[in-house]
Amino acid sequence: MEKLITEDIAAQVREIFDELGAPVEIDFFGKKDRCQYCGEVEQLIDEVAELSEKISVKVFDINDDAELAEKFGVVDAPTLVILAKEGDEVVDYGLRLMGAPAGHEFTTLIHDILMVSARKAELTEETIAFLEGLTEPILLQVFVTPTCPYCPQAVLLAHKMALESKWVQAEMVESTEFYELASKFQVSGVPQTTINSGKGRVVGAVPEQALVQQIQASLAN
């Protein structure tokens, strides 16, 4: 089988992964039928895991493993859940990738692994204070396409917020794979961050404070 990650890219990622501290587990949720990219995504994360002994992969089916999928809020496939490992236990910070992390989004996957391994999100004190004050769940769905150079910035901001707060779950959603979901939330340009299933939205890769303001506004609705 032909590799998805070239030797040059593999060498670069392997060097980046030398910085990994704590181990990371990637849980892959696929399904047996009507999942065009499941095989490709599973192969991709297997190849990524081969680049560091600190990365492990577990494979699940959203139907056969429905209880676990529900626990992680996984509703469709392919979905990746990025988890921190502590001994035999895992810690879920709410980072999700729905669809293939291809093109520019491959860098998002690598940054997610580094961030979860470090257990640290680089956010301003103001944003951290806002997140510490949350008392209800926030779902951030960042719609992307593989060719969008600004999309990783938007996804990583949402993922940083999820890492920082137990109240936040943040999902990268590949718009062309999940067209019905993108249509539901009227995604006409990417990146678009949809807040709490349509209570609010942000178009573009915006600064932290702009996203915080939109989250605040959605909570007030």
N, C-alpha and C positions, 0 to 999 in steps of 0.2 A: 504494500500500500504506500502510495506517495505521501511524503510528509507535508503537512500544512505549514509548518514553521521551517523556513529555510535555515541552512547552517549558519549564515551570517547573523540572522535575527536570534537564533538559538544561542549563539556565543554571546551576544549582547545581553540577552535576558539572563543567562547563567551568571554573568558578571554582576548584574543588578541584584540577583538573588543572593549573592554573597553577603548582602546587607541584612538578610532576614534574621530576625531574632527568634521569637516564639513560632512554633509550627502552625500551619494553616491547613484547614480541610475544606475542600470544594465538594459540595453535594450537587450532583447533576440529577435533575428530574427530566425524564423523557417520557415518551409514550410510544406504543407499538405501531400505531397507525396514524395517518394524516399528520405527520410531523416531518416536514421536508428537510429541516436542518438539524434534527436530533443527532444523526450519525456524525455529522461534521463537527458539531459542538462537543460531543463526547470525545472524538478523536483529538480535538484541539486541546482540551483540558488535560487529557492523558499526556500529550506531548509537553505541555507546560509543566506538569508534575514531574516529568522525567528530568527537568532542569534543576531540581533541588530536592534533596532528601527531606526537607522540612515541609514539603507540600504533599498532601495525600488527597485521593479522590474516592468518593463513594457514589455509586450509581443507583438511582431509584426510578420507579415508574409511578406517574401521578395517579394511576388507577390501582395498581397492585399495592402501592404504598400510600393509599389515600389519607390515612390518619396522619402520617408524617408530613405529607404535602399540606394538609390543612394546618398543622402545627406551625409550619413555616410560611403560611399564607400563599402557597404556590397554587396558581389556578390554571396554568397552561404550560405547555412545553415547546421548546426547551427552556428551562430556567436553571440558573446557577445560584446557589446560596453559598456565600463566602463566610466561613466560620473560623473562629479562633479555637485552637486546641489547648486544653489544659489537662495534661495526663490523658486519661481515657474519656474525659468529658469535653464537650464543645460549648463555646459561647457564641450566641447569635446576636450580632450587632445590627441586624436588619438590612444588610446589603444584599441586593438581588440584581441579577442580570437576566432579562427576558429576551431571548433571541441570541443569535450568534454575535459574540464580541469580535466582529470582523472589522477590517479597515482601521479607521482611527480608534474604534472602540477596543481594539486589542490592547492599546496602552492603558485604557481604563481598567481592564482586568489585571494587568501587571501592577498598576498603582493600588488597586484594591487589596491585592495580596500583600503588598508592602505595608499598607496602612493597617490592615487587620493584624499582621504580624507584630507591628510596633505598638498596637493598641493606642494609637495617638492620631488625633485629627488636628491639623493646624488651622484653627479658627480664631477670629478676634475675640477679645474679652467680652465685648458687647454681645456677640452672637452666642457665646458660651453661656452668658448670664441669661439670655432669652431662653435657650434650650433647657437650662436648669429649672426655669420657672414653669415649664410645660406641665399640664395636669391631665391632658387628654391626647389620644393618638393622632399622629400626623402621618399621612401617606403621601409621599412624593413620587410621582411617576414621570420620569424624564424621557420623552420621546426623542429618538435619534435615528440617523441613518449612517451607514458605514462610511460614506463619503463626506460627512460633515466635520470640518476641522475644529469647530467650536463646541461640538457636542460633549466631548470628554470633560471639558471644564465644567459644564453644567451638571453632568452626572457625578463628578467627583465632589462638587460642593454638596449635593444632596446626600451622597454617601458619607461625607465628613459629618454632616448633621446627624445621620443615623448612628454613626460610631459614637458620637458624643452624647446622644440621648436615647434612653430606653423607650421613649414615646414615639420615636421616628422610625419608620420603615421607608427605604428609598430604593426604587427600582429603575434600572435602565430598561427601556422598552424599545425594541427595534421596530420602527413604524411599518416598514414594508412587510415584515413577517406577521405582525399583529395589526393588520389593516383595519379590522372591525373595531378594535379598541381605539386606534388612532382616529377613526371616523367618529366614534362616539364622543370623543373629547375635542372634535373639530380641529385636529392638528393640520395646519396648512403650511407651517414652516417649522424647522427644527434648529436648535433644540427648543422643545416646549416642556415646561415643568407643570404638570397638573397636580393640584393640591386637593387632597381629600375628595377624590372622585368627582372633580368639577366645581368644588366650592371656590376655587381660585386657580389662576394660572399665570405663568410667566413665560414670555417668549424671548428667546435669546440667552446667551451666557452672561448672566447679570452678576453684579457684585453681591457679596453676602447680605448687606443691609437691604438691598432691593428684594431679595427672596424672603428675608425675615419679615419685611413689611407686608408682603403679599400673604404670608402664612398668618400673620396677625389679623389681616383683613378677612381671611377665610374663616378664622376662628370666631370672628365677630358676626358672621352671617347666620 
